[in-house]
Amino acid sequence: MSVSDTDVKGIFITELDTTPFINAAELIVAEEVVPNSSSLSPARQDLITLYLAAHFAAITDQSGGRVRSKVGDTEEDYIPISSYREPLQGFRMTRYGQQAMVLDTSGSLAGMSASAGLRALFRLMPQVNDQSWTGWMNFVGAGSH
């Protein structure tokens, strides 16, 4: 069995094509997880791939992992990809990544998520056309004198 777009959408509701996320998850499982544990069955490898793909889709679709949702007056809260309040948490960032780490008995995904194992930090910058960020306007104004 291999993981399909339908499989990912079975655990994570999204309009996105999840094929790129599946490809990334398959690569991580093949290069990072399998070499560290020869005892993982193909079925477990597929489950890890499935939850990793959902993790990547959640980050893309929700701009971070959802940590709170409220039905009355509709309110959601997400862990941002990067913030000053919360450190980047790797696969711990979404419930799907957390499940993939639980399924990975080799500990490879947990090791990749540890602070020392992070190789990149993402920071979101304001859009150029965002008029509320006065720093951009000051920068543009300074250059036109």
Secondary structure, DSSP 8 states (H G I E B T S, - for coil): ----HHHHHHHS--SS--HHHHHHHHHHIIIIIGGG-TT--HHHHHHHHHHHHHHHHHHHHHSEEEEEEETTTTEEEEEESS-SSS---GGGGSHHHHHHHHH-TT-HHHHHHSGGG----------TT-TT-HHHHHHHHHHT-
